[in-house]
Amino acid sequence: MSGLTNNQEYDFWKSLVDGETTVKKLSKALKKKNIGFKPLPGFIMEIDNTEYYRLQQHIDCDEVYPGIIIGNGSTAKQKRYLSEIGITHVLNAAEGNFSGYVNTNSEFYSDTNIKYLGFRLYDSPIVDISKYFYPAANFIEDALSTTSGKVYVHCVMGVSRSATLVIAYLMIKRHMLAEEAIRLLRESRAIHPNHGFLEQLATLDNQLRRNRL
């Protein structure tokens, strides 16, 4: 017998309005929103200059929520650019020096004022990303609670690992439903968490919804 009280056990089995969140529901949410066009953070669309245009070719990131920018690993290494757009925190969801990872760490940013946090996560459905949901959410919240704080969250491509952690943040700290958070991100970026990550987000969503009953 678990250490839960009868009431706690009962709460765990309480039915949820609109039913359980499932991978199928979250997969549909990924397809429903069209990605709108937005200029890259820090760039002005009206400037018509060849050199200015070339600079943009090396940047891949989007502001998906006020103060939260999701992007790829190459952009994460553009320290000057990150500083210019006001990044105060960097969350690397793919820390490592192997294929499928981004080789940065706190030492890499030591010549800046950027706070760094890295997770050694591989983009695979069998990886347990859920154990990083709360540490990532706390780090992002720390960034946004800082005056003019801005966080850059990335993995290799900026579509699966990083997106999953930002979705979890919006669910944990901003009380969004998983479908709502996914749709919000899809308005700005072509995110696509893998099947296993969606399953873990669905589990988190059901847990949070039950906690709020």
C-alpha positions as CSV (number, residue, x, y, z in Angstrom):
1,M,0.0,0.0,0.0
2,S,1.3,3.4,-0.9
3,G,1.8,6.2,1.6
4,L,-1.0,8.2,-0.1
5,T,-4.1,9.0,2.0
6,N,-7.5,7.9,0.7
7,N,-8.3,11.4,-0.5
8,Q,-5.0,11.6,-2.4
9,E,-5.6,8.2,-4.0
10,Y,-9.1,9.3,-4.9
11,D,-7.8,12.6,-6.5
12,F,-5.4,10.6,-8.7
13,W,-8.3,8.8,-10.3
14,K,-10.6,11.8,-10.6
15,S,-11.9,12.1,-14.1
16,L,-10.7,15.1,-16.0
17,V,-13.0,17.5,-17.9
18,D,-12.6,16.8,-21.6
19,G,-10.9,13.5,-20.9
20,E,-7.2,12.6,-20.6
21,T,-4.6,14.4,-22.6
22,T,-3.1,12.0,-25.1
23,V,-0.3,12.0,-27.7
24,K,-3.0,11.9,-30.4
25,K,-4.4,15.2,-29.1
26,L,-1.0,16.9,-28.9
27,S,-0.1,15.6,-32.4
28,K,-3.2,17.3,-33.7
29,A,-2.3,20.5,-31.9
30,L,1.0,20.5,-33.8
31,K,-0.8,20.5,-37.1
32,K,-3.5,23.0,-36.4
33,K,-1.6,26.3,-36.2
34,N,0.1,27.8,-39.3
35,I,3.5,29.3,-38.6
36,G,3.3,33.0,-39.1
37,F,6.1,35.0,-40.6
38,K,8.1,37.1,-38.0
39,P,11.4,38.9,-38.5
40,L,14.4,37.4,-36.7
41,P,14.9,38.8,-33.2
42,G,17.1,41.9,-33.5
43,F,16.7,42.4,-37.2
44,I,14.6,45.1,-38.9
45,M,12.6,44.0,-42.0
46,E,12.7,47.5,-43.6
47,I,16.5,47.5,-43.9
48,D,17.4,46.6,-47.5
49,N,21.1,45.9,-47.4
50,T,23.0,42.9,-48.8
51,E,25.4,42.5,-45.9
52,Y,22.6,42.9,-43.4
53,Y,20.7,40.1,-45.3
54,R,23.7,37.8,-45.2
55,L,24.0,38.2,-41.5
56,Q,20.5,36.8,-41.1
57,Q,21.5,33.6,-43.0
58,H,23.6,32.5,-40.0
59,I,20.8,33.0,-37.5
60,D,17.9,30.6,-36.8
61,C,15.7,31.5,-33.8
62,D,12.3,32.8,-33.0
63,E,10.7,34.6,-30.0
64,V,7.9,32.2,-29.1
65,Y,6.8,33.9,-25.9
66,P,7.8,37.3,-24.4
67,G,11.4,36.9,-23.3
68,I,11.7,33.3,-24.5
69,I,13.6,32.6,-27.8
70,I,14.0,29.1,-29.2
71,G,16.7,28.5,-31.8
72,N,19.4,26.1,-33.1
73,G,22.8,25.3,-31.8
74,S,24.7,27.3,-34.3
75,T,23.0,30.5,-33.2
76,A,23.7,29.6,-29.6
77,K,27.4,30.0,-30.4
78,Q,26.9,33.5,-31.8
79,K,27.7,35.2,-28.4
80,R,27.8,38.7,-29.9
81,Y,24.4,38.3,-31.4
82,L,22.9,36.9,-28.2
83,S,24.3,39.9,-26.3
84,E,22.9,42.3,-28.9
85,I,19.4,41.0,-28.6
86,G,19.6,41.1,-24.8
87,I,19.9,37.4,-23.9
88,T,20.7,37.0,-20.2
89,H,20.3,33.2,-19.9
90,V,21.0,30.2,-22.2
91,L,19.5,26.8,-21.7
92,N,21.2,24.1,-23.8
93,A,18.9,21.0,-24.1
94,A,21.6,19.1,-25.9
95,E,24.9,19.6,-24.1
96,G,27.7,17.4,-25.3
97,N,30.6,17.1,-27.8
98,F,29.2,14.2,-29.9
99,S,26.9,14.1,-33.0
100,G,23.4,15.2,-32.1
101,Y,24.7,17.6,-29.3
102,V,25.9,21.2,-29.0
103,N,29.3,21.6,-27.5
104,T,28.9,24.6,-25.2
105,N,29.0,24.9,-21.4
106,S,29.3,27.6,-18.8
107,E,32.9,28.1,-19.6
108,F,32.0,28.9,-23.2
109,Y,30.0,31.9,-22.0
110,S,32.4,32.9,-19.3
111,D,33.4,36.1,-21.2
112,T,29.8,37.3,-21.2
113,N,27.2,38.0,-18.5
114,I,25.0,35.1,-19.7
115,K,23.9,32.6,-17.1
116,Y,24.1,29.0,-18.5
117,L,22.4,25.7,-17.8
118,G,22.9,22.6,-19.9
119,F,21.2,19.2,-20.1
120,R,22.8,16.1,-21.8
121,L,19.7,15.1,-23.7
122,Y,19.5,13.0,-26.8
123,D,16.5,13.5,-29.2
124,S,15.0,10.0,-28.9
125,P,11.5,8.9,-27.9
126,I,13.0,6.6,-25.3
127,V,14.8,9.4,-23.5
128,D,13.3,10.6,-20.1
129,I,13.1,14.4,-20.7
130,S,10.5,14.7,-17.9
131,K,13.1,14.7,-15.2
132,Y,14.3,18.1,-16.6
133,F,10.9,19.7,-16.8
134,Y,11.0,21.4,-13.4
135,P,14.7,22.4,-13.4
136,A,14.2,23.9,-16.9
137,A,11.0,25.7,-15.8
138,N,12.8,27.1,-12.8
139,F,15.7,28.3,-14.9
140,I,13.5,30.0,-17.4
141,E,11.4,31.6,-14.7
142,D,14.5,32.9,-13.1
143,A,15.4,34.5,-16.4
144,L,12.0,36.1,-16.9
145,S,11.8,37.4,-13.3
146,T,15.1,39.3,-13.9
147,T,14.8,42.9,-15.0
148,S,15.0,42.8,-18.8
149,G,15.7,39.1,-18.6
150,K,15.6,37.0,-21.8
151,V,16.4,33.3,-22.2
152,Y,17.6,31.5,-25.3
153,V,16.6,27.8,-25.3
154,H,18.1,25.6,-27.9
155,C,19.1,22.1,-28.9
156,V,20.6,21.2,-32.3
157,M,17.8,22.3,-34.6
158,G,15.5,24.0,-32.0
159,V,12.4,21.9,-32.8
160,S,12.2,19.0,-30.3
161,R,14.2,19.0,-27.1
162,S,14.2,22.8,-26.6
163,A,10.6,23.1,-27.6
164,T,9.5,20.4,-25.2
165,L,11.2,22.1,-22.3
166,V,9.6,25.5,-23.2
167,I,6.2,23.8,-23.5
168,A,6.7,22.3,-20.0
169,Y,7.6,25.7,-18.7
170,L,4.4,27.3,-20.0
171,M,2.4,24.4,-18.4
172,I,4.2,24.5,-15.0
173,K,4.7,28.2,-14.6
174,R,2.1,29.8,-16.8
175,H,-0.6,27.2,-16.2
176,M,-1.3,26.6,-19.9
177,L,-2.7,23.3,-21.1
178,A,-0.3,21.3,-23.2
179,E,-2.4,21.8,-26.4
180,E,-2.5,25.6,-25.7
181,A,1.2,25.9,-25.2
182,I,2.0,23.8,-28.4
183,R,-0.4,26.0,-30.5
184,L,1.3,29.2,-29.1
185,L,4.8,28.0,-30.1
186,R,3.5,26.9,-33.5
187,E,2.5,30.5,-34.2
188,S,6.2,31.4,-34.3
189,R,8.3,28.3,-35.0
190,A,8.1,24.9,-36.7
191,I,8.5,22.9,-33.6
192,H,8.1,19.1,-33.6
193,P,8.8,17.2,-30.3
194,N,9.2,13.5,-30.9
195,H,6.5,11.0,-30.0
196,G,8.1,10.0,-26.7
197,F,8.4,13.7,-25.6
198,L,4.8,14.3,-26.5
199,E,3.8,11.3,-24.4
200,Q,5.7,12.8,-21.4
201,L,4.1,16.2,-21.9
202,A,0.7,14.5,-22.0
203,T,1.5,12.8,-18.7
204,L,2.6,16.2,-17.2
205,D,-0.6,17.8,-18.5
206,N,-2.8,15.2,-16.8
207,Q,-0.8,15.5,-13.5
208,L,-1.1,19.3,-13.5
209,R,-4.8,19.2,-14.4
210,R,-5.5,16.7,-11.5
211,N,-3.5,18.9,-9.1
212,R,-5.8,21.8,-10.0
213,L,-9.0,19.9,-9.4
